[in-house]
Amino acid sequence: SLAFGHGGKHSDRFTQLQALQEATKLFDQLVTKDKLDQNWETGLENVTISKRKNNGKDEVIVSFQRQEGDPKAVYIFFDSNGKYTGSNFSGE
């Protein structure tokens, strides 16, 4: 059986888990729509989540790296509230 609890700290901030979930949805859409070839899914090697400042604002970056092929990584960006702000192959 599943147990649901509510307690602890409540935060309106976009968490790394939420970033991973949202980025995975977007990544899957890119593969499904052939914007990324199937090798991105079958050859996926690593997924990382990081934070940085961009123009003075906090940003969350989820990167998907594959074993082979060029480019090696695709980056998906969110602002600190979880709004998708873009994606690219450079991470910049």
Steps between C-alpha positions, in 0.01 A plus 500: 500500500607855442527755777474870436624750750511872518739669727842644538611810319292640218685677227381680192844453345551270206676189632760289324256209492239717330765619254590141417134404451424797275821468301438128445155579356652757264786265407251223416300742284813597308575133429137421411484795258834396341670822611750265669577164341431171679868471601433765762267263679677169439847642554425722796793488739445764765255764620615787720322787671680820585426858596659824383444872482402632158468877467467520879218244518511144628473235232470121516665296226431135427748342261460170321828348378524213256779248451563565131418756236536869451383702682564304819250687719170686491421758768155600621462824698245615757473813710488467879118478487503205259419685180667346194736758354667308217721216390814461293809288437757744641381546858535877471 
